Amino acid sequence: MAHLVSTSCSLKISSSCKPCFRPFNQGSSAFPTSFTLQTSKSPFRRLLLHEERPQRSCEVHASTFPTSQEAPTKTSSGSHQSSHEPSKQQRVMVIGGDGYCGWATALHLSNKGYDVAIVDSLIRRLFDHQLGLDSLTPISSIHSRLRCWKSLTGKSIELYIGDICDFEFLSETFQSFEPDAVVHFGEQRSAPYSMIDRSRAVFTQKNNVLGTLNVLFAIKEFREQCHLVKLGTMGEYGTPNIDIEEGYITITHNGRSDTLPYPKQASSFYHLSKVHDSNNIAFTCKAWGIRATDLNQGVVYGVRTDETEMHEELSNRFDYDGVFGTALNRFCVQAAVEHPLTVYGKGGQTRGYLDIRDTVQCVELAIANPARPGEFRVFNQFTEQFSVNELATLITKAGEKLGLNVQTISVPNPRVEAEEHYYNAKHTKLIELGLKPHLLSDSLLDSLLNFAIKYKGRVDTKQIMPSVSWRKIGAKTRTLTA
């Protein structure tokens, strides 16, 4: 796949058919990179825009290393002076580090003094190409991003390009980097994407479930004490008519009591993949003694963190389309271009929300306070609850202060979900660990709207309306209409 190769990197062909991950010791003004070509076994190679037999092709596996003169080495305890940095430099692998949450997290951890590596197949960029979508913000190549980070901070982030569903690639990566913690964002994360057609539904389940299984086996085989921090979703719980606990619930039945995993009511093939992940992780913690934290995350909004603000080349994604865009981000863009806010159905759908700055903070807290061997912890990761109607009202008021003509319309709900329901989810465990939330204030809404206004010239209004229907999903592969 040519889009995986940066033109600023040197190409080294190996005849061994094994990925090479040894850092270069020679000085270089660009990222030294070693590539190995091998026949792809990755499921996403079969994800095509049309129903046709895939051609046999090659996939590039790459490992990219810093621009420093010497290979990175582990530093001794106490080498970092900042009180905000870990006392011992931990090695953290961020799978999916080129994505929305993963990129912000990788930079945040690097800035805090962790030794960070990004593992990514870059397929999220391919999704945009396939569906004709684009981020509101211009996104630089992953190589340019990391060079910029190095030049600004002096800190190196290692890069491994490949598919974690390929266990040979993943095992080589584990043995090369030797992580103390793995932050796993490397999944197809959109419910609408998983409901486009059969091929995307199958891809979502294969990529997410098998990829996570490979990570679990890699930990078992190569890094038994490694702590897995897995991004789950509040969507696993659904919208039950009782309070949602953090992962577990104590029940009494026929006079006997037990603490059991909280019942799951997934509402898409994507959410179902997350449920399967949770079950697999819980089992391997019990059977193999793996230590894991499942962060059941709410809907994330915003784009700015302290690190991404350093330079425009470090900008994060800002998705506003009907496939990958989340509610608040979408509403901000709609208001900026004076398109009516699109409320699905009755608008009473209530969910947990959090700022992207709190996402990175929660991950850091989980790493700094790891689970015990054999423990499967579940944290509900959000800070506030809003209904869709409440969000629309907040955006309308904030837009009016900026002189925007903000209207709201109800559109047929493309999803199968309750549009009016009880929702009260507990979220105390991360607060107890020290989370200091960034709540959705008027000033933050003004900032989000001004950000959307700044880039409104990049908005493709044809991508605003929902185009994926839960009830009309079919077997035939289709390309979304522009």
Secondary structure as UniProt FT lines:
FT   HELIX           2..4
FT   TURN            7..8
FT   STRAND          33..39
FT   HELIX           43..46
FT   STRAND          58..64
FT   TURN            77..78
FT   TURN            83..84
FT   STRAND          91..95
FT   TURN            96..98
FT   HELIX           100..111
FT   TURN            112..113
FT   STRAND          115..120
FT   HELIX           123..131
FT   HELIX           142..153
FT   STRAND          157..161
FT   TURN            164..165
FT   HELIX           167..177
FT   STRAND          181..184
FT   HELIX           191..194
FT   HELIX           198..205
FT   HELIX           206..210
FT   HELIX           211..222
FT   TURN            224..225
FT   STRAND          227..233
FT   HELIX           234..236
FT   STRAND          248..253
FT   TURN            254..255
FT   STRAND          256..261
FT   HELIX           269..288
FT   STRAND          291..297
FT   STRAND          299..301
FT   TURN            306..307
FT   HELIX           308..310
FT   HELIX           312..314
FT   TURN            322..324
FT   HELIX           327..336
FT   TURN            337..338
FT   STRAND          341..344
FT   TURN            345..346
FT   STRAND          350..355
FT   HELIX           356..368
FT   TURN            373..374
FT   STRAND          376..381
FT   STRAND          384..387
FT   HELIX           388..401
FT   TURN            402..403
FT   STRAND          408..411
FT   HELIX           429..433
FT   HELIX           442..454
FT   HELIX           456..458
FT   HELIX           461..463
FT   TURN            471..472
//
